[in-house]
Amino acid sequence: MLTDWAIITSIEQVAAIRTETSVTADTKKHVGELRMQFAFRYPEDFEMAVTDELQGVDVHVDTIGPFDATGTYPDPPFPDAVPPAPRTSGPDGRDEGRLSIDFP
């Protein structure tokens, strides 16, 4: 099995081989039994999801705490996530941190 070129070229790694052997002599003839289990690791191929249209990524951080209970900030990045003032917890609609990554 491990010398079959079609199998070896289609797998990434032989992860494990488990063998069980038994030999019995209940009759005049000896009977041998061999069981083998092979664990093969196959490669995964993924289609590229990034296209030429993706030019960058913006990461916004609007923390739950600390927050401004009464403030109203214009144009929050995720307006549906901001409860109206007065609020008892965040997010409050302002960026506590922002990271912009532009792809070449």
DSSP file (Angstrom, degrees, kcal/mol; ACC not computed):
  #  RESIDUE AA STRUCTURE BP1 BP2  ACC     N-H-->O    O-->H-N    N-H-->O    O-->H-N    TCO  KAPPA ALPHA  PHI   PSI    X-CA   Y-CA   Z-CA
    1    1 A M    >         0   0    0      0, 0.0     3,-1.4     0, 0.0     7,-0.2   0.000 360.0 360.0 360.0 -42.2    0.0    0.0    0.0
    2    2 A L  T 3   +     0   0    0      1,-0.3     6,-0.0     5,-0.1     0, 0.0   0.559 360.0  55.3 -76.5  -5.8    2.8    2.5    0.9
    3    3 A T  T 3  S+     0   0    0      4,-0.0     2,-0.8     5,-0.0    -1,-0.3   0.372  77.1 112.4-103.1   3.6    4.5    1.8   -2.5
    4    4 A D    X>  -     0   0    0     -3,-1.4     4,-2.3     1,-0.2     3,-0.5  -0.683  57.0-156.6 -78.5 112.1    1.4    2.6   -4.5
    5    5 A W  H 3> S+     0   0    0     -2,-0.8     4,-2.2     1,-0.2     5,-0.2   0.832  88.7  57.9 -61.4 -35.4    2.4    5.8   -6.3
    6    6 A A  H 3> S+     0   0    0      2,-0.2     4,-0.6     1,-0.2    -1,-0.2   0.870 111.5  41.7 -64.7 -37.1   -1.2    7.0   -6.8
    7    7 A I  H X> S+     0   0    0     -3,-0.5     3,-0.8    -6,-0.2     4,-0.8   0.941 114.2  49.9 -74.1 -48.5   -1.9    6.9   -3.0
    8    8 A I  H >< S+     0   0    0     -4,-2.3     3,-0.5     1,-0.3    -2,-0.2   0.852 110.4  50.0 -63.0 -36.7    1.4    8.5   -2.0
    9    9 A T  H 3< S+     0   0    0     -4,-2.2    -1,-0.3     1,-0.2    -2,-0.2   0.695 109.0  52.9 -76.9 -16.9    1.2   11.4   -4.4
   10   10 A S  H << S+     0   0    0     -3,-0.8     2,-0.3    -4,-0.6    -1,-0.2   0.556 100.7  71.0 -94.5  -7.4   -2.4   12.2   -3.3
   11   11 A I    <<  -     0   0    0     -4,-0.8    31,-0.2    -3,-0.5     3,-0.1  -0.701  63.5-150.2-107.8 161.7   -1.6   12.5    0.4
   12   12 A E  S    S-     0   0    0     29,-3.5     2,-0.3     1,-0.4    30,-0.2   0.802  77.7  -7.5 -93.4 -37.3    0.3   15.0    2.4
   13   13 A Q  E     -A   41   0A   0     28,-1.6    28,-3.1     3,-0.0     2,-1.0  -0.987  56.2-122.6-159.8 145.5    1.5   12.8    5.2
   14   14 A V  E     -A   40   0A   0     -2,-0.3    26,-0.2    26,-0.2     3,-0.1  -0.855  34.3-176.0 -87.7 105.1    1.2    9.3    6.6
   15   15 A A  E     -     0   0A   0     24,-2.2     2,-0.3    -2,-1.0    25,-0.2   0.866  57.3 -13.6 -76.9 -37.0    0.1   10.3   10.1
   16   16 A A  E     -A   39   0A   0     23,-1.4    23,-2.9    -3,-0.1     2,-0.4  -0.987  47.1-154.9-162.9 153.0    0.0    6.9   11.7
   17   17 A I  E     -A   38   0A   0     -2,-0.3     2,-0.5    21,-0.2    21,-0.2  -0.987  14.7-168.8-132.9 124.4    0.1    3.1   11.0
   18   18 A R  E     -A   37   0A   0     19,-2.7    19,-2.8    -2,-0.4     2,-0.4  -0.952   7.0-172.0-115.4 130.5   -1.5    0.7   13.5
   19   19 A T  E     -A   36   0A   0     -2,-0.5     2,-0.4    17,-0.2    17,-0.2  -0.935  11.8-171.8-124.2 146.5   -0.9   -3.0   13.1
   20   20 A E  E     -A   35   0A   0     15,-2.4    15,-2.7    -2,-0.4     2,-0.4  -0.995  12.0-175.7-132.4 127.9   -2.4   -6.0   14.9
   21   21 A T  E     +A   34   0A   0     -2,-0.4     2,-0.3    13,-0.2    13,-0.2  -0.927   6.4 175.3-123.8 149.2   -0.9   -9.5   14.3
   22   22 A S  E     -A   33   0A   0     11,-2.2    11,-3.0    -2,-0.4     2,-0.4  -0.982   9.6-166.8-150.2 143.6   -2.0  -12.9   15.6
   23   23 A V  E     -A   32   0A   0     -2,-0.3     2,-0.3     9,-0.2     9,-0.2  -0.998  10.4-174.4-131.2 127.9   -0.8  -16.4   14.9
   24   24 A T  E     -A   31   0A   0      7,-2.8     7,-2.9    -2,-0.4     3,-0.1  -0.909  19.1-171.2-121.9 151.4   -2.7  -19.5   15.9
   25   25 A A        +     0   0    0     -2,-0.3     5,-0.1     5,-0.2     7,-0.0  -0.292  38.9 134.8-131.9  47.0   -1.8  -23.1   15.7
   26   26 A D  S    S+     0   0    0      3,-0.1     2,-0.2     5,-0.1     4,-0.1   0.794  75.9  29.6 -68.7 -28.1   -5.2  -24.7   16.6
   27   27 A T  S    S-     0   0    0      2,-0.7     4,-0.1    -3,-0.1     0, 0.0  -0.413 109.8 -80.6-113.5-166.8   -4.8  -27.2   13.7
   28   28 A K  S    S+     0   0    0     -2,-0.2     2,-0.4     2,-0.1    -2,-0.0   0.709 113.8  68.4 -71.1 -18.7   -1.8  -28.7   12.1
   29   29 A K  S    S-     0   0    0      2,-0.0    -2,-0.7     0, 0.0     2,-0.3  -0.816  84.5-126.3-103.9 142.0   -1.4  -25.6   10.0
   30   30 A H        -     0   0    0     -2,-0.4     2,-0.5    -5,-0.1    -5,-0.2  -0.672  22.4-157.1 -81.7 138.4   -0.4  -22.2   11.5
   31   31 A V  E     -A   24   0A   0     -7,-2.9    -7,-2.8    -2,-0.3     2,-0.4  -0.975   7.0-166.3-120.8 123.6   -2.7  -19.4   10.6
   32   32 A G  E     -A   23   0A   0     -2,-0.5     2,-0.4    -9,-0.2    -9,-0.2  -0.860   2.2-167.7-110.7 144.8   -1.5  -15.8   10.7
   33   33 A E  E     -A   22   0A   0    -11,-3.0   -11,-2.2    -2,-0.4     2,-0.4  -0.996   2.9-173.8-132.9 136.5   -3.6  -12.7   10.6
   34   34 A L  E     -A   21   0A   0     -2,-0.4     2,-0.4   -13,-0.2   -13,-0.2  -0.995   0.8-174.3-132.3 127.3   -2.4   -9.1   10.0
   35   35 A R  E     -A   20   0A   0    -15,-2.7   -15,-2.4    -2,-0.4     2,-0.4  -0.980   6.8-173.5-120.1 133.2   -4.6   -6.0   10.3
   36   36 A M  E     -A   19   0A   0     -2,-0.4     2,-0.5   -17,-0.2   -17,-0.2  -0.987   9.2-165.5-129.5 136.7   -3.3   -2.6    9.4
   37   37 A Q  E     -A   18   0A   0    -19,-2.8   -19,-2.7    -2,-0.4     2,-0.4  -0.985   9.6-159.9-119.8 129.7   -4.9    0.8    9.8
   38   38 A F  E     -A   17   0A   0     -2,-0.5     2,-0.6   -21,-0.2   -21,-0.2  -0.913   5.9-160.1-110.8 133.7   -3.5    3.7    7.9
   39   39 A A  E     -A   16   0A   0    -23,-2.9   -24,-2.2    -2,-0.4   -23,-1.4  -0.949  17.6-173.5-111.7 110.6   -4.1    7.4    8.9
   40   40 A F  E     -A   14   0A   0     -2,-0.6     2,-0.6   -26,-0.2   -26,-0.2  -0.815  17.8-143.7-104.9 143.2   -3.4    9.6    6.0
   41   41 A R  E     -A   13   0A   0    -28,-3.1   -29,-3.5    -2,-0.4   -28,-1.6  -0.939  18.5-156.9-106.3 120.9   -3.4   13.4    6.1
   42   42 A Y        -     0   0    0     -2,-0.6   -31,-0.1   -31,-0.2     2,-0.1  -0.737  18.5-114.7 -97.1 143.9   -4.8   15.0    2.9
   43   43 A P        -     0   0    0      0, 0.0     2,-0.5     0, 0.0    -1,-0.0  -0.451  23.6-136.8 -73.8 150.5   -3.9   18.5    1.8
   44   44 A E        -     0   0    0     -2,-0.1     2,-0.5     2,-0.0     0, 0.0  -0.930  13.3-159.2-108.9 131.1   -6.7   21.1    1.6
   45   45 A D        -     0   0    0     -2,-0.5     2,-0.4     0, 0.0     0, 0.0  -0.931   9.1-169.0-110.7 131.0   -6.9   23.4   -1.3
   46   46 A F        -     0   0    0     -2,-0.5     2,-0.2     0, 0.0     3,-0.0  -0.925  23.3-118.8-120.6 143.8   -8.8   26.7   -1.0
   47   47 A E        -     0   0    0     -2,-0.4     2,-0.3     1,-0.1     0, 0.0  -0.535  42.3-100.1 -72.7 144.3   -9.8   29.2   -3.7
   48   48 A M        -     0   0    0     -2,-0.2    -1,-0.1     1,-0.2     0, 0.0  -0.534  36.0-173.2 -67.1 124.8   -8.3   32.6   -3.2
   49   49 A A        +     0   0    0     -2,-0.3     2,-0.5     2,-0.1    -1,-0.2   0.651  58.5  90.2 -94.6 -18.2  -10.9   34.8   -1.7
   50   50 A V        -     0   0    0      2,-0.0     2,-0.2     3,-0.0    -2,-0.0  -0.672  59.3-173.9 -83.6 127.4   -9.0   38.1   -1.9
   51   51 A T    >   -     0   0    0     -2,-0.5     3,-1.0     1,-0.0    -2,-0.1  -0.574  42.2 -98.4-111.2 177.7   -9.6   39.9   -5.2
   52   52 A D  T 3  S+     0   0    0      1,-0.2    -2,-0.0    -2,-0.2    -1,-0.0   0.699 117.2  69.0 -68.2 -18.3   -8.1   43.0   -6.7
   53   53 A E  T 3  S+     0   0    0      2,-0.0     2,-0.7     1,-0.0    -1,-0.2   0.753  77.2  89.1 -73.9 -23.9  -11.1   45.0   -5.4
   54   54 A L    <   +     0   0    0     -3,-1.0     3,-0.1     1,-0.2    -4,-0.0  -0.657  46.6 164.1 -79.0 113.8  -10.0   44.6   -1.8
   55   55 A Q        -     0   0    0     -2,-0.7    48,-2.9     1,-0.3     2,-0.3   0.549  56.5 -25.7-109.8 -10.8   -7.7   47.5   -1.1
   56   56 A G  E     -B  102   0B   0     46,-0.3     2,-0.4    48,-0.1    -1,-0.3  -0.984  50.8-115.5 177.3 176.7   -7.5   47.6    2.7
   57   57 A V  E     -B  101   0B   0     44,-2.7    44,-3.2    -2,-0.3     2,-0.5  -1.000  16.1-157.3-136.4 134.5   -9.0   46.8    6.1
   58   58 A D  E     -B  100   0B   0     -2,-0.4     2,-0.5    42,-0.2    42,-0.2  -0.962   6.2-163.1-113.0 130.7  -10.2   49.2    8.8
   59   59 A V  E     -B   99   0B   0     40,-3.3    40,-2.6    -2,-0.5     2,-0.4  -0.963   7.5-168.2-114.1 122.5  -10.4   47.9   12.4
   60   60 A H  E     -B   98   0B   0     -2,-0.5     2,-0.5    38,-0.2    38,-0.2  -0.900   7.0-158.7-112.1 140.2  -12.4   50.0   14.9
   61   61 A V  E     +B   97   0B   0     36,-2.9    35,-3.1    -2,-0.4    36,-1.3  -0.961  18.3 165.7-120.8 113.6  -12.5   49.6   18.7
   62   62 A D        -     0   0    0     -2,-0.5    33,-0.1    33,-0.2    -2,-0.0  -0.898  29.9-149.1-123.8  97.5  -15.4   51.0   20.6
   63   63 A T        -     0   0    0     -2,-0.5    29,-0.3    31,-0.1    31,-0.1  -0.224  19.2-134.4 -75.6 156.1  -15.2   49.4   24.0
   64   64 A I  S    S+     0   0    0      1,-0.3    26,-1.7    26,-0.2    -1,-0.1   0.833  88.9  58.2 -73.3 -35.1  -18.0   48.5   26.4
   65   65 A G  S    S+     0   0    0      1,-0.2    -1,-0.3    24,-0.1     2,-0.2  -0.961  94.3  36.0-148.0 131.3  -16.1   50.1   29.2
   66   66 A P  S    S+     0   0    0      0, 0.0     2,-0.3     0, 0.0    -1,-0.2   0.493  86.1 159.4 -75.0 157.6  -15.0   52.9   29.6
   67   67 A F        -     0   0    0     -2,-0.2     2,-0.7    24,-0.1    23,-0.1  -0.951  45.4-114.6-144.3 162.6  -17.9   54.6   27.9
   68   68 A D        -     0   0    0     -2,-0.3    21,-0.1     1,-0.1    19,-0.1  -0.903  23.0-162.7-101.7 113.9  -19.6   58.0   27.8
   69   69 A A  S    S+     0   0    0     -2,-0.7    18,-2.1     1,-0.2    -1,-0.1   0.789  86.3  25.0 -70.3 -28.4  -23.1   57.7   29.3
   70   70 A T  S    S+     0   0    0     16,-0.2    -1,-0.2    15,-0.2    15,-0.1   0.529  94.2 110.5-115.6  -8.0  -24.4   61.0   27.9
   71   71 A G        -     0   0    0      1,-0.0     2,-0.5     2,-0.0    -3,-0.1  -0.373  46.3-159.6 -75.7 147.5  -22.3   61.7   24.8
   72   72 A T        -     0   0    0     -2,-0.1    21,-0.1    12,-0.1    -3,-0.0  -0.991  10.5-164.6-125.2 121.9  -23.6   61.5   21.2
   73   73 A Y        -     0   0    0     19,-0.5     2,-0.1    -2,-0.5    -2,-0.0  -0.892  19.4-120.0-112.8 133.3  -20.9   61.1   18.5
   74   74 A P  S    S+     0   0    0      0, 0.0    -2,-0.0     0, 0.0    -1,-0.0  -0.408  84.0   3.4 -73.6 146.1  -21.5   61.7   14.8
   75   75 A D  S    S-     0   0    0      1,-0.1    18,-0.0    -2,-0.1     0, 0.0   0.896  74.3-165.9  52.2  57.7  -21.0   59.0   12.3
   76   76 A P        -     0   0    0      0, 0.0    -1,-0.1     0, 0.0    18,-0.1  -0.436  28.7-120.3 -67.4 150.2  -20.1   56.0   14.4
   77   77 A P  S    S+     0   0    0      0, 0.0    -2,-0.0     0, 0.0    17,-0.0   0.819 108.9  26.3 -63.0 -30.0  -18.7   53.1   12.4
   78   78 A F  S >  S+     0   0    0      1,-0.1     3,-1.7    15,-0.0     4,-0.3  -0.703  71.4 175.3-131.9  80.5  -21.5   50.8   13.5
   79   79 A P  G >  S+     0   0    0      0, 0.0     3,-1.1     0, 0.0    -1,-0.1   0.781  75.7  61.8 -62.6 -28.8  -24.5   53.0   14.4
   80   80 A D  G 3  S+     0   0    0      1,-0.2    -2,-0.0     3,-0.0     0, 0.0   0.704  99.6  56.8 -70.4 -17.7  -26.8   50.0   15.1
   81   81 A A  G <  S+     0   0    0     -3,-1.7    -1,-0.2     2,-0.1    12,-0.1   0.540  88.6  88.7 -88.7  -7.0  -24.6   48.9   17.9
   82   82 A V    <   -     0   0    0     -3,-1.1    10,-0.1    -4,-0.3     3,-0.1  -0.823  69.6-145.3 -98.9 115.6  -24.8   52.2   19.8
   83   83 A P        -     0   0    0      0, 0.0     4,-0.1     0, 0.0    -2,-0.1  -0.483  33.3 -96.9 -72.8 150.0  -27.7   52.6   22.3
   84   84 A P        -     0   0    0      0, 0.0   -12,-0.1     0, 0.0     8,-0.0  -0.305  59.0 -67.1 -67.2 151.1  -29.1   56.1   22.6
   85   85 A A  S    S+     0   0    0    -15,-0.1   -15,-0.2     2,-0.1     2,-0.1  -0.513 113.0  54.0 -76.2 148.7  -28.0   58.4   25.4
   86   86 A P  S    S+     0   0    0      0, 0.0     2,-0.3     0, 0.0   -16,-0.2   0.545  82.3 169.6 -74.9 141.0  -28.3   58.2   28.3
   87   87 A R        -     0   0    0    -18,-2.1     3,-0.1    -2,-0.1    -2,-0.1  -0.827  38.0-148.8-121.0 157.3  -26.9   54.7   28.3
   88   88 A T  S    S+     0   0    0     -2,-0.3     2,-0.3     1,-0.2   -19,-0.1   0.503  82.5  14.1-103.2  -8.1  -25.7   52.4   31.1
   89   89 A S  S    S-     0   0    0      2,-0.1    -1,-0.2   -20,-0.1   -24,-0.1  -0.970  84.8 -61.5-156.7 168.4  -23.0   50.6   29.2
   90   90 A G  S    S+     0   0    0    -26,-1.7   -26,-0.2    -2,-0.3     2,-0.2  -0.280  73.1  86.0 -85.5 175.9  -21.0   50.9   26.0
   91   91 A P        +     0   0    0      0, 0.0   -27,-0.1     0, 0.0    -2,-0.1   0.484  47.6 178.5 -75.5 157.5  -20.4   51.1   23.2
   92   92 A D        -     0   0    0    -29,-0.3   -19,-0.5     2,-0.3     3,-0.1   0.438  50.1-101.2-112.7  -2.5  -20.9   54.8   22.9
   93   93 A G  S    S+     0   0    0      1,-0.3     2,-0.3   -21,-0.1   -11,-0.1   0.469  85.0 108.7  99.9   2.1  -20.1   55.5   19.2
   94   94 A R  S    S-     0   0    0    -31,-0.1     2,-0.7   -18,-0.1    -1,-0.3  -0.857  71.4-113.0-111.5 150.4  -16.6   56.9   19.5
   95   95 A D        +     0   0    0     -2,-0.3   -33,-0.2     1,-0.2     3,-0.1  -0.701  26.5 179.8 -81.5 115.9  -13.4   55.1   18.4
   96   96 A E  S    S+     0   0    0    -35,-3.1     2,-0.3    -2,-0.7   -34,-0.2   0.676  81.0   5.6 -81.9 -19.6  -11.1   54.3   21.3
   97   97 A G  E     -B   61   0B   0    -36,-1.3   -36,-2.9    -3,-0.1     2,-0.3  -0.970  66.6-173.7-159.5 147.1   -8.8   52.8   18.8
   98   98 A R  E     -B   60   0B   0     -2,-0.3     2,-0.4   -38,-0.2   -38,-0.2  -0.995   3.0-171.5-147.5 139.8   -8.5   52.5   15.0
   99   99 A L  E     -B   59   0B   0    -40,-2.6   -40,-3.3    -2,-0.3     2,-0.5  -0.995   4.6-166.6-133.1 125.9   -6.2   50.7   12.7
  100  100 A S  E     -B   58   0B   0     -2,-0.4     2,-0.5   -42,-0.2   -42,-0.2  -0.962   2.6-170.5-114.8 126.3   -6.2   51.1    8.9
  101  101 A I  E     -B   57   0B   0    -44,-3.2   -44,-2.7    -2,-0.5     2,-0.5  -0.967   5.1-163.0-118.0 117.8   -4.3   48.6    6.8
  102  102 A D  E     -B   56   0B   0     -2,-0.5   -46,-0.3   -46,-0.2   -47,-0.1  -0.864  11.7-141.2-101.7 130.8   -3.9   49.5    3.1
  103  103 A F              0   0    0    -48,-2.9    -2,-0.0    -2,-0.5     0, 0.0  -0.676 360.0 360.0 -88.9 143.5   -2.9   46.7    0.7
  104  104 A P              0   0    0      0, 0.0    -1,-0.1     0, 0.0   -49,-0.1   0.508 360.0 360.0 -70.0 360.0   -0.5   47.5   -2.0
